[in-house]
């Protein structure tokens, strides 16, 4: 995935909490059909918001502890971080319009 940083428990703090840019974190799973459907949208948005928002993803099948630690209980889940803190979240059924609304609020 172009422009998306793969997150694990080892790099989460550095990539997200210490980022100078706002961050969108996409929690997904290989068996999550809606997650797979959103991937092209996320890639497109990553290009559109390059330099304004950092885009990251977490494969919850490989990073269960991180997902649990961050209280991600369902997929797909997007968390939006600013200054190292979660400022917004989308869960369940949502699309590009809702994601862009959160991104616009994030960058102000």
N, C-alpha and C positions, 0 to 999 in steps of 0.2 A: 504494500500500500504506500503510494507516494505521499510524502509529507506527513505521515503519521508515525509517532514515536510509540514503539511497543513498550508497555510498562510492566514491571514486576515489583515485588516487595523491595527488591534491592535498589531500584532506581526511582521509585515513586516520589520520595521526598525531594530528591534533586531535580527531577524533571517537572514536577507539578508544584510542590510547596515552595520551592526556591526560584520558580520561574519569574522573570521580569514581565512576561506577557500574561494576559488572562489565558486560561487553559480549559479546553473542552476534553473531558475524558469519556470515551465510548466504552462501556462495559458490554461485551458480547460473548457469545458462545457458538461453537461450530455447529451445534444442533438447533440453534435458534433461527428459525426461518425469517421472522421480522428483522433480526439483527443483520442477516445476510442481505436482505432487501435494502437496508439503510446504508450499507457500505459504499455503494457508488455515490450516494448523496453526500456522505461524510467526506469522501475523496474530493468531490466537486467543491464543497464548502472550504476544505482545507486549502485548495488553490485560490479560491475567491478571497479568503481572509488571511492569506499568507502575510506574515509580518505584523499582523494585528492580534491574532489569536493562535496559540499553540494547540495542535490537535494530537491527542494521544489515545491509545486504545489498550484495553485490558481483556485478554482472553481468560474468562472466568473459569473455564475448564482446567486451565493450567495454573491459575492463580486464585484458587478458592479462598485461601486465608486472607489475601488482600481484599477480595470482594466482601467477605464477611466483616473484616475489620472496618471497612468503609460503609457498612450497613446496606450493601446492594443485595436486595432480596429477590428481585425479578429482572428479567431481561426483555427487551433492551432497556438499559438505563444510561442516561447521559448526565454527568455531573459537570457543572461549570464552576471553575475556581478563579478567584481574583485575590491577590495578596496571600495566597496559600490557604484560603478558606473556601468552602463550598458556599456559593452565593445563590445557586439555582440548581434544579434537578428536573429531568423529564424521565418518566417511567411508563412502560407499557406501550400504548398505542399513540404514536405521534409521527409527524412527518417533517419535511423540509421547512415548511412555514413556521412551525413551532420552534424548531431548532434555530432558525434565523432570528426570530423574535428574541430568543434568549441571548444569542450572539450580539445582536444590536444593543441590548441592555448592558451586556458585559463590557463592550468597548465604549459605550456611552456616546 
